[in-house]
Amino acid sequence: MKKAGYLCRDGHEVLDGEGVPREVVFLFIHGARLCIPVDELLGVIENGTICPVRSVKQNWMEYLGREAGTATLSRSGRALNISLVNGDRFTLSLESVRDVLSFKERIAPIMEVYFRSEKKYTRNHLLTDFAGPLSPCPA
């Protein structure tokens, strides 16, 4: 595994589709800025549900964008697994996520998960890779 980025919580709020501000944790993965609403992330940790990882749109304020992937609890219950729509997979320790959510730590490192069956090649991690199949390309 190789470090791919980090997760941080700074109390920042992003508007959802209805214009309601929601506190989010940001995921900085290979230069892309993604987010997960804190209440949905707590649902994953407490109940083992699945929550979407979203892109962040910027207009005059920041908005939740399209779904860029999903976040789930690992089978062992010790890690948070992130699967993006471009096929990349990442993981981070659930203990470090809890520390960030409780403001004990500032960041939690995100590690990229490689598959043995895949060929090793250099991937161009553009923001458009995480935006999903229906999102328009940025101008």
Backbone torsions as a table, in degrees:
resi	resn	phi	psi	omega
1	MET	NA	150.0	-177.7
2	LYS	-132.6	141.9	-179.7
3	LYS	-65.2	131.1	-176.4
4	ALA	-116.8	-14.8	-178.2
5	GLY	166.5	-153.8	-178.3
6	TYR	-153.4	161.8	175.8
7	LEU	-112.4	137.5	177.6
8	CYS	-143.1	153.8	176.8
9	ARG	-127.8	121.0	-178.9
10	ASP	-126.2	14.3	179.7
11	GLY	79.7	11.1	-177.8
12	HIS	-73.4	140.4	178.6
13	GLU	-112.7	142.7	179.5
14	VAL	-126.2	142.6	-179.8
15	LEU	-79.0	137.4	175.4
16	ASP	-87.9	-170.7	-176.6
17	GLY	-63.5	-23.2	-179.8
18	GLU	-97.5	2.9	179.3
19	GLY	85.1	11.6	179.4
20	VAL	-89.2	128.5	178.2
21	PRO	-70.8	134.5	179.1
22	ARG	-130.4	134.5	177.1
23	GLU	-74.1	137.8	-176.8
24	VAL	-129.8	159.4	165.6
25	VAL	-104.7	139.1	-178.5
26	PHE	-97.5	140.9	174.3
27	LEU	-112.7	118.7	175.7
28	PHE	-104.4	103.7	-175.3
29	ILE	-122.3	116.2	179.5
30	HIS	49.0	40.7	177.1
31	GLY	87.1	-10.8	178.2
32	ALA	-88.4	144.9	-179.7
33	ARG	-109.9	109.1	179.9
34	LEU	-116.6	169.2	-179.8
35	CYS	-148.5	160.0	173.5
36	ILE	-134.2	127.1	174.7
37	PRO	-60.6	139.6	-175.1
38	VAL	-60.8	-42.0	-178.8
39	ASP	-64.3	-35.2	177.3
40	GLU	-72.1	-36.2	177.8
41	LEU	-66.4	-38.7	175.6
42	LEU	-63.5	-35.1	175.8
43	GLY	-63.6	-38.0	176.7
44	VAL	-64.6	-45.7	-176.7
45	ILE	-68.1	-42.7	-175.5
46	GLU	-82.3	-38.7	-172.5
47	ASN	-111.3	-10.1	-178.7
48	GLY	75.2	22.8	179.4
49	THR	-79.6	179.2	177.3
50	ILE	-108.3	136.8	176.7
51	CYS	-129.3	151.7	-179.9
52	PRO	-79.1	145.7	169.1
53	VAL	-99.3	128.1	-172.8
54	ARG	-118.1	154.6	171.8
55	SER	-80.8	167.2	-180.0
56	VAL	-115.2	122.5	176.8
57	LYS	-96.7	144.1	179.0
58	GLN	-118.6	120.5	171.4
59	ASN	-121.1	-113.8	170.7
60	TRP	-86.2	-16.7	171.9
61	MET	-138.7	177.8	178.2
62	GLU	-94.0	138.1	-178.2
63	TYR	-127.3	154.3	170.9
64	LEU	-69.9	128.4	-179.5
65	GLY	-95.1	-155.6	179.3
66	ARG	-70.5	163.0	178.4
67	GLU	-71.1	125.3	-179.2
68	ALA	-104.5	-6.9	-179.4
69	GLY	166.3	-164.9	179.6
70	THR	-134.6	154.4	175.6
71	ALA	-120.3	129.6	-179.4
72	THR	-135.9	162.9	175.4
73	LEU	-83.4	143.6	178.5
74	SER	-70.8	166.9	179.9
75	ARG	-62.5	-36.2	-179.2
76	SER	-77.0	-18.3	-178.8
77	GLY	81.2	14.5	-178.4
78	ARG	-108.8	-2.8	-176.5
79	ALA	-143.3	157.6	173.5
80	LEU	-106.4	121.1	-179.5
81	ASN	-101.4	136.5	-179.8
82	ILE	-121.0	124.2	176.4
83	SER	-116.6	123.0	-179.3
84	LEU	-97.6	161.0	-175.9
85	VAL	-67.4	-20.0	178.8
86	ASN	-84.6	2.6	177.2
87	GLY	98.3	-9.4	178.7
88	ASP	-73.5	145.0	179.0
89	ARG	-128.2	141.8	-176.9
90	PHE	-137.4	160.8	178.0
91	THR	-145.3	153.6	173.0
92	LEU	-149.4	151.5	-176.7
93	SER	-63.7	134.1	179.1
94	LEU	-67.5	-31.6	176.9
95	GLU	-63.9	-41.3	178.9
96	SER	-69.9	-32.7	176.1
97	VAL	-65.8	-43.5	178.0
98	ARG	-62.9	-38.1	177.6
99	ASP	-64.0	-39.2	178.4
100	VAL	-69.3	-41.1	-179.9
101	LEU	-65.4	-30.9	179.4
102	SER	-93.8	8.4	179.1
103	PHE	63.3	23.1	174.3
104	LYS	-78.1	-33.0	178.4
105	GLU	-125.3	155.0	179.4
106	ARG	-84.9	-39.3	-177.1
107	ILE	-136.2	159.3	173.1
108	ALA	-128.0	125.7	-177.8
109	PRO	-70.0	141.4	177.4
110	ILE	-107.7	129.7	-179.0
111	MET	-109.8	140.0	178.2
112	GLU	-85.3	137.3	-179.8
113	VAL	-100.9	125.2	178.0
114	TYR	-103.2	149.1	175.9
115	PHE	-102.8	141.0	-178.5
116	ARG	-69.8	-30.9	-176.0
117	SER	-76.9	-19.9	-178.7
118	GLU	-78.9	148.0	174.0
119	LYS	-73.9	143.0	178.2
120	LYS	-82.8	122.5	176.7
121	TYR	-147.8	160.0	179.4
122	THR	-82.0	125.2	-178.5
123	ARG	-102.9	137.2	177.0
124	ASN	-86.8	104.5	-176.7
125	HIS	-87.0	83.2	177.2
126	LEU	-92.3	159.3	177.7
127	LEU	-60.6	-31.4	-179.9
128	THR	-67.9	-23.4	177.1
129	ASP	-64.1	-30.2	-175.6
130	PHE	-96.6	-2.3	-171.7
131	ALA	-83.9	-12.9	178.5
132	GLY	96.9	165.4	-173.8
133	PRO	-71.9	-22.1	-174.6
134	LEU	-101.5	-2.5	-175.9
135	SER	-82.2	144.9	178.6
136	PRO	-74.6	152.7	177.8
137	CYS	-72.3	140.3	179.4
138	PRO	-68.3	146.8	-178.2
139	ALA	-84.4	NA	NA
